[in-house]
Structures are given as C-alpha cells and as structure tokens.
C-alpha cells in the first residue's frame, strides 16, 4: 500500500470514524446529564406543590425513577468514557499524521518515515482496541 492510499483509506477513515463516534457519545452523555439535572432540580419545586395537588407525589416518584434509570443507562453504556477515548484516539492519529507529513519528531531522522508512521499509527489504534478488551474483561468479573 502506498502512502497516499494508506493516509486516505486507513488514517482518514479511522480519524473520521473515531470523530463520529466521539461526537455521538458526547451528545448522548450531555443529553442524559441535562435530563438528570432538569429532573433533579424539578423535584424540590414539585414537592412544594404536593399539598395543593395530591397527584404530584406520583410525578415526583416518576422523576426519581427516571433519574435512576438515566444514571443506570449512563453507567451501562459509558457514554463519557467512550466520548473521551474516541476523541483521544482521533487526536492522537491527527497528531501522528501531521508529524509524518512534516517529517517532524520521530520522522525527522527515520530511515523509512512511512514504515515508522504505519507502525506508530497502527499502535495507536491497537492500543485503543486493547483498552476496550481490558474494559470488557474487567466488566465481566
């Protein structure tokens, strides 16, 4: 595989994939957190209305259940962890690509900059995959 093909088909594709996944997880994390905050701050207000509206206690109970469910979903899907890990990997690939394209850093004196770049880029991506395997293994225990 030549340099241009590798940069376009592998690196750019991976940067785009990690960036999209990061954005998706960031949006989910923030949406769930906003919902939790809004529900949480509404409970004291609604509690003050219970004397006038007896049925409000059911609403308050529902809010508590919703908060617990949202936090459970957050814990299960780990939107924040995924958001940050995907962003970190995308940024690491972007940095590595720029260093390679400018022949800076580890590429300045490299005998074969392209081979070194491929090795380092694949190491970044493999490192991210290794972290997910370790996370999955720890969750099974």
VENPE-V593877 format. One record per backbone hydrogen bond with DSSP energy under -0.5 kcal/mol. CO is the residue of the C=O (numbers start at 1). NH is the residue of the N-H. Records with the same first field share a line. If there is no record, write none. Layout:
BEGIN
CO = NH + NH
END
This chain:
BEGIN
2 = 6
3 = 7
4 = 8
5 = 9 + 10
6 = 10 + 11
7 = 12
8 = 13
10 = 14
11 = 15
12 = 16
13 = 17
14 = 18
15 = 19
16 = 20
17 = 21
18 = 22
19 = 23
20 = 24
21 = 25
22 = 26
23 = 27
24 = 28
25 = 29
26 = 30
27 = 31
28 = 32
29 = 33
30 = 34
31 = 35
32 = 36
33 = 37
34 = 38
35 = 39
36 = 40
37 = 41
38 = 42
39 = 43
40 = 44
41 = 45
42 = 46
43 = 47
44 = 48
46 = 49
47 = 50
49 = 53
53 = 56
54 = 57
55 = 58 + 59
56 = 60
57 = 61
58 = 62
59 = 63
60 = 64
61 = 65
62 = 66
63 = 67
64 = 68
65 = 69
66 = 70
67 = 71
68 = 72
69 = 73
70 = 74
71 = 75
72 = 76
73 = 77
74 = 78
78 = 82
79 = 83
80 = 84
81 = 85
82 = 86
83 = 87
84 = 88
85 = 89
86 = 90
87 = 91
88 = 92
89 = 93
90 = 94
91 = 95
92 = 96
93 = 97
94 = 98
95 = 99
96 = 100
97 = 101
98 = 102
99 = 104
100 = 103
104 = 107
105 = 108
112 = 116
113 = 117
114 = 118
115 = 119
116 = 120
117 = 121
118 = 122
119 = 123
120 = 124
121 = 125
122 = 126
123 = 127
124 = 128
125 = 129
126 = 130
127 = 131
128 = 132
129 = 133
130 = 134
131 = 135
132 = 136
133 = 137
134 = 138
135 = 139
136 = 140
137 = 141
END
